[in-house]
Amino acid sequence: MTTTTAANPLRLYQRVAADIGQAIADGRHQPGQRLASERDLAEEFGVSRPTIRRAVIALEMRGLLEARQGSGVYVRAGGQPPPPPRDLDIGAFDQAEARRLFEGEAAALAATLITEEELAYLETLLAEMNSEEATKEQSELADRQFHITIAQATRNSAIVRVVENTWDLRYKSRLCMQMLEKARHVRKRPLNDEHRDIIESLRTRDPKAARSAMQTHLGGLIENLLLTAELEAMEQTRERLASKREEIALRAASAAK
């Protein structure tokens, strides 16, 4: 691996992820092998630990790495995620509801402490999320960092860890990932508008407004999930009825012979 430097820190994680991914492809990291610690990787690549964290999450999303709580980060066999343990197969509704609860209060606290530099960083992340050049992975990682930055503005490391862990449950649950992906396509209000409302509420230093903006944003996600589930149920009903019609038609044709 080589030391990574770049003028744009938002893209450093991509270089790190590419180097680690290439090392896996070349066989320098074998399936089941534990990677070096976050601290050691940061020193090796010459980047910050948050940059390493974003690179690891990107590779988790691609199915190349697996983060095991309290153990470390491991190379996945065959680049495919294993079936999730039952206790980690968190549903999208549970994950979204937990985020609405925790992140709403985090935003309220952050409103009283957030700096102008952090507000400017949120603007940068919002631009990255909505860039036409950004891939889905880049947009999602910028979205994650947007919410983590708000948690960091609380100056409470426990809150940051809770928000990080709750967000990252999606990567450990295939069920959650599938539902969230489907919900993307039924959103009525652009995410850009919802994230903009959050930034503006934080800028006013109004905890009540910040809580409301965050809860509205994540409440919208819950509504999208409900609509997704409703549409799926309707489709399943249509398929069952179509199958029943076909069965009845076959019986009628057989009786007429």
N, C-alpha and C positions, 0 to 999 in steps of 0.2 A: 504494500500500500504506500501511497505517496502523500506528502503533506499537501493539504488543500488550502488554497487562498483564492479570494475573489473579491472584486470591488463591491458586489451586491450580496450582502449577507443572507438575503432571502433565498438565494439559489445555492448556497453552500451545501445544504443538506442533499441536494440532488447529486452533486459531485461525490459526496461521501457515499451516498446510496449506490451510485453507479460503480464506485471502486469496490465496495463490499460485494455487490451483486456480481461483478466480474470475477472476484476472488472465489466466490461460490461456484460460478460457472467453470472456472479453471481448475477446480478441485483443491484449491488452497484451503478452503474451509469445507470440511466433510459433513454430510448429514449427521445430525445428532451432536455435532461439536459445539461447545460453548464459546461464544465470542469473548474477547477481552472486555473488561469492565468499561462502563461509560467514561469514567475518568481517564483510563488508559487510552481508549480510542480517541478521546478529545485531544490528548497530548500527541498521539501518533499522527493525527490528521492536522493538528495545529488549528483546531476550531473550538468553539464553546461546547459545553455539555448539552445545552438545549438543541444545538445543531445536530449533534449525534443522536439525540432523542428523536428528532424529526426524521432523520435518515432511517432509523430503526423502524419507526412507525410506517414509513413509506414501504419498506421491505416487508413488514408484516402484512400490509394491505395487498402486496403482490404474492403472498404465500411463501416467501423465501425464508423468513425468520419467525420465531415464536418466542415471545417473552413469557417466562415462567415466574410467577410471583415469588420473590424471596430466593430465587435460584440464579437468574440471569437470562441472557438471550441466546437462543440455540438455532442452528441451521435446521430447517425442516427437510425431511427426507422427500426427495422428488419434487420439491417446490410446491407441495400441496398441503393445505392445512388439514390437520387431523380432525375427526369428528369431535366437537366440543364436549367436555364433561357436562353431565346433566346440570350441575350447580352453576355452570358458566353459560348455559344456553339461555341467556336473559332475553326476554321478549322486548320488542321495540317500544311497546307501550310503557313497560316498567322503566326502561332506560330513559325515555323521554320525560316521564313523570318525575323521576328522580332528578333529572337535570333541571326541570322547571322549578322544583323546590329549592335545590342547592344553589343554582346559579342566579335565581332571583334574589336571594339574600346576599350572595356574593356581590352582585351588581350594586345593591343598596349600600353595602359597606364601601365598595370601591369608589362610589360617587363622592365620598367625603375625603378620599385620600389620593385619587388618581392625579398624576402629573400631566403637564402639557406635553412632555416627551412621550408619555404612554398614549395620550390621545392622538398624537401625530402618528405613532406606530400603528394604532388601530386604523387610521385612515389609509396607511400604506397596505395593511393587510386586506382592507375592504377593496382597494384597487386591484390587488392581486387576485382576490376571489372572483372578481368580475371581469378580469382581463380576457379578451377574446383569444389570446395566445396561450392561456393557462390550460393545462390538461385537467381532467376530473380529479386526479390525484393531487395536483398542485393546489387546486381550488379547495379541496377538502382539508388539506393540511393547513392552508391559510385560515380556513374557517375554524379549525381546532385551535390554532395559535391565537386567533381573535378572542376566543372564550377563555383560554388559559391566561392571556395577558390581563383580562379583566380580573380573573381570580388573583393573579400576582399583585394587582393594584391594592388588594386588601391588606397586604403586608403580613399575611398569615399563611405560613407554609402548610399547615394542616388543611386549610381551605383549598389551597392549590392542589394538594395531593388528592383530595376528594373529587374535585372537578376533573382532574386528569384521569383518575381511575374510572369515574362514571362515564366520561366520554369514551374511553378506550374499551369499555365493555363491548362495544359494537364489533370490535376486531376479534373478539374471542367468541362471539356468538354468530353462527351462520344464519340462524333464524332472524336475529336482529338486523344483520346486514341486508338480508333479502327484503325485509319489509321497508327499511329505510330507503333502499334503492327504488323500490316501487313508488314510495310516497313522493319522491322527487318530482314525478311526472304529474302530480295532481295539485301542486301548490298554486294557489290563486294569486297571492301577493308576492312580488319579487323579493328574494332574500336581501337584495341590495337595499330595498326600502326599510326592511325590518332591522338590519344591522345599522343603517344610518340613524334610525330612531334611537337605538341603544347608545350610539356615540353621542348624539345630541343631548340625550338625557344625562349622560355622565358629564358632559361639558357644563351643564347647568349646576352641577354639584348637588343635585336634588335626589336623595336616596329613594323617596317614594316614586318619583318618575322613572328612575333607573330600574327599580324592582318591577314596575309595571311594564316597561319596555321589554325587559328580558322575559318576563312571564308571558307577555303577549306573543313574542317571537316563538318561544318553545310551546306555548299553547297552540299556536298555529301548526306546529309540527304534529302535535297530538291529533288535531282535527284532520290533518292530511292522512295520518295513519288510520283514523277511523273511516275516512272516506275510502281509502285503499282497501281496507278489510270489507267494507260494504260492497265495493265493486267486485272484489274477488268472490264474495258469497253469491252475488247475482250471476256472475259468470258460471260458477259451479252449478247453480240452479238451472241455468239455461242448458248446460251440458247434460244434466240429468234428465231434463224434460225432452231434449232432442233424442237422447238414447231411448227414452220410454216411447216416444213417437215412432221411432224406427222399429222397436220391438212390436208395437201394436200393429204397425203396417205389415210386418212380416207375418204375423199371426193371421191377419185378415186375408193376406194373399194366399196363405197356406190353406185357410178354410174355404176359400173360393174355388180351389182346384177340385 
